[in-house]
Amino acid sequence: MKSGKKLLLALTLVAAASMTLALMSGSVKIGWQAIAGSGLDHELLLHLRLPRAVNAFTTGALLALAGTLMQVLLRNPLADPYVLGISGGAAVAALCAMLLGLESTGTSIGAFLGAMLSMLLVFGLSGFERYSRLLLTGIVIASGWGALITLILAVAPEGELRGMLFWLMGNLDNSSPPYPGLIALILGLMLSLPLSRDLNILARGNLVASSLGVPVNRLQFSIYLICALLTSVAVMTAGSIGFVGLIVPHGLRRLGGHDHRILLPGAALLGGSLLLLADTLARTVVAPQQLPAGAIMALIGVPLFLYLLRRKP
Amino acid sequence: MTPLLEAHRLSVLAGEKWACKELNLSICKGERWGILGVNGIGKTSLLHALCGIREIQSGQIRLKGRPIAEMKRRETARIAGLLFQDSEDHFPSTVLETALIGRHPHIPPWQRESPVDEKIALEALSAVGLAGTEQRLANTLSGGERRRLALATLLVQDPELYLLDEPTNHLDLRHQIEVLDLLANRSAEKALVMVLHDPNLAERYCDRILMLLEAGQTMQGAKEDILNESSLSRLYDCPIASIQGPHGRIFFADQTAPASGLKAGCL
């Protein structure tokens, strides 16, 4: 129990450090005093860097939290927030919105609706009776979305193509407001943390959980809804950023986080920090050019995860 | 005294076959039941139905006089506990963490495990001979050790009715006896229901027997009345003889001739 608290404390420090770094980095040097000031620096810090940093952090946190929940729901360590076709549905809807010439707000709302639609579709077609069916239905629906994405890209006008590809790669550059992400994150933690002990048991299988007094159907349905909400908001904010939702829960388990009371908040902190760092790098390395945060995320994540895998638990 | 478990005209489907049809069963404190039947007949399905985690087709199950369908799952879990045939572990957890999940139905939803719960878990681990492995990852244990860990988890759950699905799976001869002795020693205050494949273990550890026959038929009664050459031969569709062993114990063995390749000297 004690080591779990230490892990959470360490992750909080990492998160604070990443946030500081993100706010201090950029093409213009800004000192701390700018927070209180009122000049251009102040504007830059509070109205450009802070919202973007918050978006990066919450998106990473939402995806890592959703990934942790999804892995327990499907009892499959290869599951990530997108495995049930959420990102595919979101992408198809967002690309359609772009084709229709909608601005970024319209695209975001489209992505949210597409994600929700995909979730409902998968759930309606499979239910929870057999979770292998849930997983397979999700994977098949995801492939269907993938095909639609390819078709849309093939017929999209030249001018739209770059924007679309950037959206698909995951992009924090669209200055969406930070509130949906923050609210979803707080709500997600508030709803999922009380389920932690049940989740610890559900991880051992439906029947075991049921025999130990866990109301399995209700729990699975709750997790599914929470996952849908978290992932939809993440996709709405930043497109489909991969990797973070798969790797963060694994990494934490390797670091000794087995208990969901530690894993859930830990995943939010670590996922948030990783994506925030990735985004800071993405916008500073070859500034003023911006790189897709999703790609940087994977570039940081791959060696980190390989290291964790080789490290003795 | 109200029986711990009553089944009234219970019918349970196992896949497409009936595990039991119109079964009446009454299990009281202190009794040790053995369930015997061929592979695939539905022993596991029946066991799962008895603790309410599998749908039944008709009839009623009562735990301590109350219909199981009206009870909360947590209440059910305090009365009836199940040892599964196999345990799944998809994610890492330590031996102690695994044993502690047995306390789940006893800890109110908003509380965490207390030092008392931990003490209960440590005692159970040492009772099954796993003391000293608390901090190891459960998936690094051997098959037999994991079996004993699952049993320790059930001891931690401390139900009144132990439903044991092949409790001796993966265990060597000594550990089979140790584990069943451990359970039998606790059975005065509890009731045991175990699915067994070895009629000799049923003969040694059970006082009542339920045989699942084909097409949902069943046969039950005191061990002395049920466990004999003719019933076992019919049950397993294979000639079985009884042999008098040490301490006046009776052993059952099949009477079929060894396969030709296995005659003495051939190995």
Chai-1 contact restraints between the chains, C-beta under 6 A:
chainA,res_idxA,chainB,res_idxB,connection_type,confidence,min_distance_angstrom,max_distance_angstrom,comment,restraint_id
A,R75,B,H90,contact,1.0,0.0,6.0,A-B,restraint_1
A,I201,B,I101,contact,1.0,0.0,6.0,A-B,restraint_2
A,I201,B,H104,contact,1.0,0.0,6.0,A-B,restraint_3
A,A203,B,F91,contact,1.0,0.0,6.0,A-B,restraint_4
A,R204,B,E88,contact,1.0,0.0,6.0,A-B,restraint_5
A,G205,B,E88,contact,1.0,0.0,6.0,A-B,restraint_6
A,L207,B,I53,contact,1.0,0.0,6.0,A-B,restraint_7
A,S210,B,I53,contact,1.0,0.0,6.0,A-B,restraint_8
A,S211,B,I53,contact,1.0,0.0,6.0,A-B,restraint_9
A,S211,B,L82,contact,1.0,0.0,6.0,A-B,restraint_10
A,L212,B,A77,contact,1.0,0.0,6.0,A-B,restraint_11
A,L212,B,H104,contact,1.0,0.0,6.0,A-B,restraint_12
A,L212,B,P105,contact,1.0,0.0,6.0,A-B,restraint_13
A,G213,B,R73,contact,1.0,0.0,6.0,A-B,restraint_14
A,G213,B,R74,contact,1.0,0.0,6.0,A-B,restraint_15
A,G213,B,A77,contact,1.0,0.0,6.0,A-B,restraint_16
A,G213,B,P105,contact,1.0,0.0,6.0,A-B,restraint_17
A,P215,B,R73,contact,1.0,0.0,6.0,A-B,restraint_18
A,R253,B,P92,contact,1.0,0.0,6.0,A-B,restraint_19
A,H258,B,P92,contact,1.0,0.0,6.0,A-B,restraint_20
A,H258,B,S93,contact,1.0,0.0,6.0,A-B,restraint_21
A,H258,B,E97,contact,1.0,0.0,6.0,A-B,restraint_22
